[in-house]
C-alpha cells in the first residue's frame, strides 16, 4: 500500500492554463514512475546563501513514495546550499531526446537533506539495487573512506509536473501534489 496520494491532479497547457481533461491517479503515477525508471541522471537546482540558483547533475534512485536518493560529497556546492536552504527542484529527462518525437520528462519540487538513520539505509539499499556497480565500488574503497567523502541525500517530492506526450497529448503537462499519509 502506498503511503502517498496524488492530489490536485491537473492538466495544463504550455501557458499554464488548466485543461478540462480528467486523469486517474493511477495513470499519472504510472507515467511518473516510468520517467524515473527509464532515466538514471537528474539535474538538481538548489539555492545559494546569496539567493542565487545553482544546478548540479547526479545519478539517482527513487522510492514509491516519490523520494529521490543521490550520493554526493557534503562539501560540494549543492550540498552546502542544502544546509542553509533545503528547497530543491529536480528535472529528469532523457539524455538524448529525438527532436520531433513525443517528449517525456518530469520536474519535481520539494526539499532535500542529508539522509540519516533509516533514511540513509533506505537510500543505500535503493541506490545499490539501481546501480550494482555502486556495491562493487563501495567494497573496493571500503566503508570508512566512503563515509568521509560521500553521503546519501534524500529528496522528498512535494509536487511535480510531467510532460509525457505519448500518454497525455502534445504539449500537455500534468501537475500533481503529494499528500503523505502516516
N, C-alpha and C positions, 0 to 999 in steps of 0.2 A: 504494500500500500504506500502510495506517495504521500509525503508529509507536506507537499506543496500543491497549491491550487493556482491555476491561472485565472486572473480576474481582469476586468476591464478590457477584454479582447476586442480589438477594433481594427478594421481595415482602413487604411488611409492612402490617398493618392500622393503623388510627388510633391504637391503643395502643402500636404499635411491635413487636407480636408477629409472628413470621415466619409466612407462609402457605405452603402446600405447592406453590403454583404455580411451574412451571418456565418460564423465558423464555430465548429465544436472545439472544446478544449483539447480533445484527443488529436485532432488534425493539426493543431498548432504545436502541440507537444511533439508529435512525430516529426514535423518539419524542423523544429529547433534541434532535436537530438540528431537528426540526420546531418544537419550542417556541422554540428560539433564533432560527430563521429567521423565524418569524411575529411576533416582538416586537422592538422596537428600543431599548427603555429597560429598564434594570435598576436594582435597588436594591442598594447595596453597604454592608455593615456592616464597620466597622473598629474597632480598639480604641485608645483614647487612652492616653497615657503613665500616666494615673491609673487605668488598667484599667476605664474606663467605655466603654460602647458608643456608637458614632456611626454614623449612617446617611446615605447620600447617593444620589441618583439620577443616572444619566448614560446617554447613548446609548452603545451598544457594538457592536462587530463581533466575529467569532469565527473560529477555525480548526477544521479537522477533527481537531486534536489537543487539543480541549477547552480552548483558550486563549481568553480574552476580552480585548479591547483597548478602552481608553477614553482619551479626550483630556481632560486636566484641568490646572488651574493647580497647579504644585508647592507653592504657598503655601496651598492650600486645607486645611481641617482634615483631611479624609480622606487626602490625600497626605502631610501632615506625620505623621499617625498611622502610615502605612506605613513611614516612615523608622525608627521605633522598634520596630514590630511588623508583620511582613509578613502576619500572619494576616488573612484576609478571607473573608466569606461573601457570596454574591450570590443574589438571587432574581429570577426572570423570570416574570412572569405577565401576561396580557392587561390592558391599561389599563381596559377596560370589559367585565368579565365579565357574563354574564347569570345572575342568580340562578335556580337551579333547573335550569340546563343543566349538562351534564357539565363538570367543571373540568379545567383543564390548566395546568401550570406546572412550574418546575424550581428547586431550591435547589442551589447549588454551593458547595463548601467547598475552600479552598486558600490560596494565598498570592499576593501581588501586589507588584510593584515597578516603578519607572520603567524603561521599555524603553530599551535602548541597542544600538548596533551593528545587527546583522542583525535582532534582535528589534524594534527601532524601525522599520526598513524594512518588515518584515512587517506590523507594526501599522498603519503609514501606508497601505500598499497595501490591506490588508483594509478599513480604515475608508473609504478613498476609493472602493472598489468598492461597499460597502454604502450609503454616503452621498455620492452625486455632488456634492451641494451643498457638501460639505467642500472639494472640489478648487477650486470657484469661490471660496469664502471664502478659502482659502489663497492663491490667485492675487491676490485683491484686497488682502489685508492684507500680503502679502509674507512670505517665509520668515523674514526677520530678526525681524520683530515677533512672529511666531508662536513662534519659538524662545524668546523671552524671557517669553512669557505662558503658553504651554501645552506640555505634554509628553505623549507617549503612555505609557500604563501597560499592563503585561501581567499578567493574572491567570491563573495555572496551576491548573486544577482537579485536586484530589486525589481527591475523591469527590463524588457528587451523589445527590439524591433527586428523582424525577419523580412528579408527580401528573398522570396522563393517563387520566381515567375512561373515555373512549371506547375506548381501547386496552386498558387493564388492568383496568377494573372500578371500581365505585363505592367511593370511599374507600380505594382501594388505592394505596400508594406503592411505587415501585420504587427500591431503593437499589443503588448500584454504586460500586466503587472503580476507579481508573485506574492501570494499570501501563504505564509508559513504557518503550519499547524504544529503544535507541540504535543 
